[in-house]
Amino acid sequence: MDFEKFYNRQSDYIGFRTDPAKREEYTITVDWKARQLEKLVPPSKPFNNILEVGCAMGILLNNLANRLSIAERIGLDISSENIKVAKELYPGVTFYQGTIEDFKDKTPQKDQFSKFDLVLLSDIVEHIPDDIKFMKEVSGLSSFVVINLPLEKCLKNRNRKYGEDDPSGHLQWYDEEMAVKLINTAGFEIINSFTMNAFNDKIYLDMYRKKRRVRLKKKPVHLMLFWEVFYLIEDNLKLVHKGFSEKIFGTNYFALLKSKG
């Protein structure tokens, strides 16, 4: 699979790069993730630099770095089109296109770090063919990692075909037990962690419902009424019980990790 070509052409990323409305929605989602990741890091733990692996257009990298007052920011992404936009949006940030191996092997020695203070992994591990190998490579880059991993092993996704044919490029799916096992197997200690669904956030939920209303208005009246009732039930189910909701709809796993190596 040519991952660079896939993410250059993937429809969501094309929208985020070229459509202002979709980028605004993406930025709202990213801001929610940054706020959760910020909670993981104790105020007493200062970092001087941060590397995001799978940085897309650099929006999350810079949002989180601003929140944590990290001056030096480095982004790495497989998509040349994403990196092109990232450099336009954040000309003061250093961006590289390629894989971790490319980053280690091809960047000029003067630009390399023996260890980063902090590595950011957000919505990236599920896109990796060998997730254990990838996490072990990351453990060599920094002693500390903040991670956001979607937990998609749930009833809602029971028929989703994960792998190279998945339209979002998700090769793996996880529940919390699988996420913890992956992290431990890769040689990390979990310092702090929690699960959280974006639907619990008012800003994100308002954006999501607005998109949903626009989508429903395009349907015939009988289908519009059916889906309005369906979504009303779905929304209330998400409020019944956190564990019950996660089993049906999935959630996100946020964690601060420390490498044991």
N, C-alpha and C positions, 0 to 999 in steps of 0.2 A: 504494500500500500504506500503510495506517495503522499505522505502526510502534509508536506508543504503545499502541494497542489490541492489536496482535499480542503485544507483550511483557507486557502486563497479563494476557493470557489464556494465554500459552504454558505448557504443562503442567509443564515442569521448574521454571520460576520460581515457579509457584503452589506446587509442592511445597517449594521452598526457603523460601518465605515462610511456609508454614502447617504443614509437617510437621517436627517436631523431628528425627526420624531422618534425613530427607533433608537437612535443614540441616547436621546433623553430618557427613554424607558430603561435602556441598558444602564445608564448612569444612576438611576434610582435604585435598581437592583444591586449594583456595585456598592453604592453607599450603604445599603443595608448590610452587605457582607463585611464592609470595612468596620462598621460599628460593632459587629459581633467579634471580629478578629481583635479589635482594640481591647475588648474586655478581657482577653486572654493574657495580656502582657501587664505585669505589675508595674506601677509607676516608678518603682525603685530600680527597674531594670532598663537602663538606657542603652540604645544601640546607635552606632555611628554610621553604619551602612546597611543596606538591604538589597537582596537580589530576589526578583520574582521570576520563577521558571514557569513559562506559559503566560506571559504578561499581556497577550493580546495587544490592545492599543495603549496600555500603560495607565489606564484610568484608575483601576484598583490600587496599583502600586503607588501612585502618587497620592491618592486619597488616604491610604493607610499610613504612608510615610509622613504626611502632614500631621495626622493625628498623633503619631508617635514621635514627632519632631526629629525625624531622621533626615539628615541633609543629603547624604550620598546615596543615589538610587540607580540601580542597574536592572534592566529588563531583558529577558531572553524569550524568544518565541520562534516557533517553527515556520510561521507564515511571514513571507517577505512583504505581503500586502499589509498585514497588521503592523509590522515594524515600520513600514513607510509612514503610516498614519500616526503611529506613536511618536516618531521623530518630529512630525509636524506639530503635534499637540504639545509636546514637552521637549523643546529644543535644548533645555539645560540638563536633560537626563541622558545617560548612556544606555543605548539599546544595541542588542546583538540579535542576528537572525540565525537560527539553527537549533541543534540539540545540545544537551549538556556536553556530549563528546566534542562537538564542534567548538563549543565555548572554551573548553579546556585546551583543545589542540591548536586552534587557529587564532585566538586573540593574542595580540602582541603581549610579550612578557610584562611590559611596563603597566599594562592595564589589568593584569591578573592579580587575584588575591589568593593567598594561601588558605584563608578562611574568611567567610563573610560573617558579620555579626548576627545576621538574621536572614533566613530564606523563607519566602512566601510561596505557598502552593495553594492555589484556589481553583477548583473545578478543572484540575489537570490530571490527577492520578487515574481517573476513570477512562481517560483517553490513551493510556499507555499500555502496549501489549504485554510487557513484563513488568508488572507493578512492583514486585519485590526488588528486582534488580534496580529499577528506577529509584526507589526509596533509599536503597543502599548507596547509590551514587550521590543522592542529595545529602546523605549523612556525612559524606566526605567534604561537602562544601561549607558546612556550618555546624556549630554545636547546637544552635537553636533554630527551630522551624515552626512557623504557624501554618496551619492547614485548614482548608475548608473542603470537605468531601461530601458530595451529595449522597444520601442514603436512599437509593432508589429501589432496593429489593423490597417491594411492597405489593399489595393486592392490585393497585392501579396499574402497575407495570408488568403484570404477570404474563402478558402476551407480547411484550416488546422484544424484538429480536436484537439483542445486543451483539456487537461485532462490527465488522467492516462495512456492513450494509446499513448500520444505524445512521439515520440522517444527521444526527448531532455528533457522530463520531465517538459515541460511548462504547468502549470495548468491554468494560467491566460494570458489574453492579454490586452494591454492598449493602449490608445492614450494619448496625453498630458493632456487633460481635465480630464480623468479618473485618471491619475497619481497624478495630483494636488488635486483632490477630496480625494483620498486615504490618501495622506500626511496630509491634513487638518483634515480629520476625525480621524486620529490616534493621533492628538494633536501636530503637528509640525508646525512651522513657516518656510517659505521658505526664506532664507537669500539671496541666489544667485542661479540662474539656467539658463540653456540653453539647446537646442537640437543640436545634431551634429551626422552626419553619418560618419562612418569610411572611406567611399569611397571618402571623401574629403581630406583624408590624403595620401600623395604620397607613403610613406613607406608601409602602409597597402594595398593601391591599387596595387602597383607593385607586392606584394606577392599574392594577390587575382588573378590578371591576369596571373601570372605564373602558379598557380594551375589550372586555367581555361584552359590554353593552353595545359597542360599535359592531362587534362580530355578530351579535344576536339580531341586530336591526336588519341585517342582510338576509335573514332567513324568512321563509313563509310564516304567517301568523301562528299556525298550529304548532310548528316546530319551535318558534320563538317562545310560545307559552310553555311547551314541554321543557325546554332547556332552562327557562327561568325557574320553574319549580325544581328541576334537578339541581341547579346551582344553589338554590335556597337550602335544600336538604344537605348538600355537600358542605356549604359554609357552616351550617350549624353542627354537623358531625365533627368538624375540625375543632369545635369548641368544647365538645363533650368530655374528652379525656386525652391527654397528650400521648400516652402510649398507644391507645386505640387509634388515634388519628395517624400516628407514624406508621402503624402496621398497614393502614389502608392507603395513605397518600405519600408516605415517605417523609424525609426531613433532611436537614443538613447537620453534619458533624463538624464541630469546630474544636481545634486542640492546639495547645502549645506543647511542642516536643523538644526533648533534649537528647542528643546523640550519646549513646553509651560508649562510642569509640573514642 
